[in-house]
Amino acid sequence: MSTHKILAEEMVSVSELRKNPSQYFTNNPVAVMSHNQTAGYMVGAELFEKMMLIIEQSQRDKTIIGQFRPSAARLKQISEESTRFLQQASDEDLGHFSE
């Protein structure tokens, strides 16, 4: 049997949440449960805005490394599709693009 972290003091099932979702938008996180597992969390606007501010402040001076890492085959496909598009593109498709 595996255990799951629940990062909230209050929990609600998905079926109960559907009955009156607005009552769960509070300044404390509410764990939304589905099949006895945490499906997500609900928070009120004020708490969400505070969380976003904290995240923004913590990342302000940090370099963010992208997570987009396509395989060599996918890169080749992207390149080929781009080449075909550019070869078939009209002046209208390209807009004001120039080299």
Secondary structure, DSSP 8 states (H G I E B T S, - for coil): --------SEEEEHHHHHH-GGGG-SSS-EEEEETTEEEEEE--HHHHHHHHHHHHHHHTTS---------HHHHHHHHHHHHHHHHH--HHHHTT---
